[in-house]
Amino acid sequence: MHHTAGSTRAARLGRFASLSVLLLAATTASTGQHEHMLKIMNSGEHTIIEAHISGVDRDTWGPDLLGDNATIAPGETEQFTIREGCAEDIKLIFKHSIVRVSRNFDTCTYDLRSSY
């Protein structure tokens, strides 16, 4: 079988394009691994009435993860799915409007234990 320089070059480009698509697919799949679980433990004496999470690069807080009328009572733990990166700012609001903020918290490695 006789290949011309053009057909050999085209075959190489075709293999390169296939490899690029596979690498892109692998990269896309690995970025989906940022979804992880975070536990928030209330080790204090007062109820947590709101929990907000925001990426460290954002200027606003995300919605209340607890939702309407949900709380984390003293001694209780709640678990949340985080769909972003690992570095997050976390704001907890306790009864009596006491606010605790943890900045640049590594949600991939640690769970949050908070008290008031």
N, C-alpha and C positions, 0 to 999 in steps of 0.2 A: 504494500500500500504506500502510495507516495503522498506526502503532505507538503503543501507549499508553506512558505514563511507566514503568509497571512492566515492560513487555517490553523497553524500551530499557535500563533499569537492569539487568535480568537479562542482556541481551546484553553489556553492559559488564563485568559481574561474570564472565560466562563467559570473555570474552577475557582478563581479568585473571588468572583462575584458570589458563588455558592458559599465559600468560606466566610465571606463578609456577612452574609445573611445569617449563617449559623452563629457567628460571634455576636451579632446584634440580638438574636433570639436568646442566647445565653445571658447577655448583659441585661436584657429586659426582664428575664425570669429572675435574675438575682436581685434586681432592684425591688421586685415584689416581696422580697424577704424582709422588708422593713416593717411589715405588719407584725406586731408582737403584742403581748399582754402586759399590762401594768396593774399591779395591786396597790390600792391605797388603803392603808391601815390607820384607823383612828385609835391611837393609844392614849388619848387624853380623857378628860372628864366631860367634855362638851360635844354636842352633835355637830357634824359637818353638814351644812345645808346646801352648799354648792361646790362643784369642782370644775375648774376650767383649765384647759391645756392649750398652749400655743407654741409654735416653733420659735426658737430663740431669735430668729430674724424677723419676726412679725411685731407690729405695733399694737395689735388688738388681741384680746382674749377670744378663744373659741367659745362655743355655747356651753351651757352647764351640762356636764356629762351625766349628772344624776337625774336630770329631767324634772318634770313637775312632781312636787310633793315627795320625792325620794330623798333619803338622808343616809349618812353613815353614822350610826350611833356609837358611843364609846365602846371599845372592845371589838367592834365589827370591822370587816374588811370587804371591799368591793373590788371587782376586777373589770378592767376596761381594755378594749382593743385600740391600739395606737396604729394608725395607718401611715404615719410619716416616719421621719428619721428618729434617731435616738436622743438627740439633744432637744429638750423641751423645757419651757417655763411652765410651772404648775401653780395655780392659785386656788387655795382652799378657803372657803368662807364658813366660819363657825357661827352658831347661834350668838346673838348679841353683836353681830357684825364684826367679829374679830377676823382679820385676814392674815393668812400665812402664805408667803410666796417662796417657792424654791426656783431659783434661776439656773438655767443651763444644766438641768437634771438629766442624767443618763438613764432613760427609761428602758433601754435594752439590757442593761446590766443590773439595775437596782429596782426594788419596789420602794414606795414612799411610805414612811411611818411619820405621822404628824400628830401633834397633841396641842391642846389648849385646855 
